[in-house]
């Protein structure tokens, strides 16, 4: 497996590369797995995790974890670049690209994503299934297979988007 942060743990990776890490074993699903942990990634890379069942995410974050990312690349995973469940995400810069599913998937999440690039993912660039609070500011999304952004309709009405750039091939926004 890749790096696993257990409940109550804290960690920080700066200028680090996590490569070829992670597979499905029933609990850890990614190159970096957070379960009830607080972790910061700064100018790092999480690239090329894979598993025979196609379920290996770059980062698998759950159970009230907090992930802070600054200028970090997440690319080349057989699952989602980042799967965040019941947790908090803070992003300043960085990129999610060429992941076999979505660049970022959020469920029951709180997120502030600013200055990120989400391109060339085989699913959505960013899929928000549900959110407890979300802000998307100054991001660039384009060339994602299903759509650049998928949101619940009520979030669009809440004004969470500001200054983002979409190239939308084939679709810019899908409302659920």
Secondary structure, DSSP 8 states (H G I E B T S, - for coil): --EEE-TT-EEEEES-EEES----SSS--EEEEEES-EEEEES-EEE----TTS--EEEEEESS-EEEEES-EEE--SS-SEEEESSEEEEES-EEES-SS-SEEEESEEEEEES-EEES-SSEEEEES-EEEEEEES-EEE--SSEEEEE-HHHHHTT-EES-EE--SS-SEEE-
